[in-house]
Structure formats: C-alpha cells, structure tokens
Amino acid sequence: MKKNLINATNLHYGGGVQVAVSFINEIISNKQNKDLKNISIYLSNKVNNSLLNSNKKAKIFFKCLVHDIYGLNLRSLKFYKSLSEFNTVFTIFGPLYKIHTPFKSIVGFAQPWIIYPKNECYKMLPFFLKIKMRLKYYIQSIFFKRADMIVVELEHVKKRLEKTLNISANRICVVHNCVSSIYYEKKLWQTINVPNFNGYLRLGYLGRNYFHKNTSIFPKIAKELNKTYNMKVLFYVTFSEQEWKSCSIEFKEVSVNVGELKIAQCPHFYKSMDAMIFPSLLECFSSMPLETMFMKKPLFASDRVFNREICGSFANYFDPLSPIDAANKISNIFLNKYPKHEDLHKAQEHAINFSSPKKRAEKYLNLISRLEIT
C-alpha cells in the first residue's frame, strides 16, 4: 500500500496554523473515509495543541508524529531525510527544504515577497536587511520550484508564480482559503477580556505585527480622524508580548493589545469590535477579511489585488500609504452612512460561498490522490 504524508511540522503561528488545524480537523471528522487509511500526519506542537479533537487523531492515522521544524538547518535536513519512506508528501505551507525528493511533493505557497520581488516594502528597508531578505527568498524560491505541485490560495498568486518563477500552469493548483469550521460552531467559541472605553470607535486588527502588515499607519489614522472629523478611535491588536514592547509610544497611545489569541477566541474578538482594519501592503492571502465578513463586521482594507480578489465589493478600500484616505473612508461610514445590516449580511453570504473547510479538505485530498497514481 502506498503511504502518503500530510506535513505541518513547520507551522508555528498565524494563518498557516489555522489552515492546518482546519484541514486536519476535517480529516478527523471524516474518519470513515477508506482513502484516509494510508495517510499519516506530522504536525508541530502548535498545530497539535490547537486541534479540536486531538485525542482522537492517533486512532485514525497510520502514523502520527508531533515534531517542530524551524527553517533550514542540520536538524531539519535530518528530519526531512526520514520522509523518503512516503510516496507522496503534502507540505501544507512550504518551502520543503529537501534537495532530493524520491517522493511526489505537493507544497503550499504563501510567500508574497517571492512573487512580488519589486514590492514597495523593500524600499523601506535598510540596505543590509534588504540584501539578507532577498537572499532568503531566493533560496526559498529554489526549493519551491522543486515541488511536483504547488498549491496557492488565489488566482493572482498562480499568475505571479508563472511569471516570476517560470513555473508552468499545470503544476499550480488554486485551492481557496476559507473561514475555519470553528466559526460555524458557537458552542466552541471562547471568550476573552476586551476592555471597552466609552466614546471611542473600536477598530480591530487580528494578526502578527510583521513589517509588511503596515500597522505603523494606525497612529497617523487616529490623528487624522481626531483632527479632521473629531472622532476618537482605538486600535485593538493581538500582538505577542515582544511585538507589543517593540511598538512606539505613539502607537501604544492609540492602541489596546489583547495579546495573542487561540483560534477559538478569535470569533469573540471580532464580535467585540465596531469594525476591522487590514492595512497590509503585501499578501498572498489573509483569512482576516473573510472572517470579518463572516462575523458581519465592516471591513476597511488596503486597496490591493489580494484584498480585491477575496472581498469583491464587500470591503471599504483605502490607500494603505495614505492615513488621510483611510480616515476619510472610516469617517464616511461611521459619521454619514452607518453600516447597514443588509450590506453586512450580503458580505457574510459572500464569505460563506467563497469556500468551506470541507471543500478545501476534499481538494487537498484529491491532489494527493492525483499525484499518488502518477
């Protein structure tokens, strides 16, 4: 019998963990499927601890291993050597740092710095950091190109991979990301303490404080809203303790940090906000816009192709380099035409129809089956 592996050992935070957890939970709930008997899973501690039914997983899979892999080093190379026992390996998000792959390799791609090598973020970096990052992503691109199949979450990523890395279209498969299954199960939602300050508009940002996320624009937006529109705003963020410590005094004056959230706590965070803001400059895909629409909250998003492809006409777009434009769009909604229930309901329907955990899991498994027989 051929042996196939789902590899999530290199996922430790962010959207990658959420996708892995959702996918594996779907497999666990579909344990009666005979095609799953020859599938093993290797997962990181973060993914393992986030699974809804982690106590059941060992009974379902032929082999289950919890192991943490970080980047390219001797330890990871030794681990990847052990993957040779499998016929097909699906690394949910790569790269897979293995030079020789005697198996069929499917790798998920979510690295916008590679497909947009001339992005505006590079211009903002110090010279030596810019060189370091270009080298890092060049090395990653080499390993991505070794995959037999690359999985992306939006069409614009596929087009850019074809153009930038010269990868043929028949080696790239688009499988849309989606709202995690936990959003459909309210009984599993966990509450968190979200401080409320009367008289302030609460704008939420759920994610890490990476440079390209452009959260540094928040103090400038707050200043513009207060000066031009007499609006008081607080930005609620979900940063780690280290990320919060590195924030400027100006940032902290207009922000509230509720700390890192478990997946089951995210729905309550959305519920506690008046609206969500996503000013990112560079993405392949982010689930935050989809989740915002699902939770029927107004969304203010950077006017970029990755957001347009996800949200269509259901977001309020602004120039992510212009706090004036952002403040104008926010004030226009909350001072002139307060979010309409009908519009928010249509946005929710759009998020639901975009994809689903079940559809995504089926497409992932079909990919494994497809390569298995070639």
Buried (B, 14 or more C-beta within 10 A) or exposed (E): EEBBBBBBBBBBEBBBBBBBBBBBBBBBBBBEEEEBEBBBBBBBEBBBEBBBEBEEBEEBBBEBBBBBBEEBEEEBEEBBEEBEEBBBBBBBBBBBBBEEBEBBBBBBBBBBBBBBEEBEBBEBBEEEEBEEBBEBBEEBBEBBBBBBBBBBBBEBBBBBBBEBBEBEEEBBBEBBBBBBBBBEEEEEBEEBEBEEEEEBBBBBBBBBBEBBBBBBBBBBBBBBBBEEBEBBBBBBBBBBEEBBEEBEEBBEEBBBBBBBBEBBBBBBBBBBBBBBBBBBBBBBBBBBBBBBBBBBBBBBBBBBBBBBBBBEEBBBBBBBBBBEBBBBBBBEBBEEEEBEEEBBEBBBEBBBEBBBBBBBBBBBBEBBEBBBEE
